Amino acid sequence: MKDTFQITLDKGAFVSEVVPGSAADEGGLQAGDVIVAVDGEDIDKATDVRDQILDHEPGDTVEIDIVRQGEEQTLEVTLGRRGDT
């Protein structure tokens, strides 16, 4: 999978799928992205993303730093209700 998406990072949270219409989709996340930080907090593994998101409320906007095809980007994502797709 790492080769398919040209991923050279050893840490971060790999995005394998984005549900159409979800907050992630509306915020610009794509399958193959690697989340490396949420609101400036480094992400080493997928559970780190969950922990950072749980520190916020639905409707909050968070900055998500990603690596997409070797390029770093920052996305602003407005969180949806928990459990929503």
Secondary structure, 3 states (H helix, E strand, C coil): CCCCCCCCCCCCEECCCCCCCCHHHHHCCCCCCEEEEECCEECCCHHHHHHHHHCCCCCCEEEEEEEECCEEEEEEEECCCCCCC
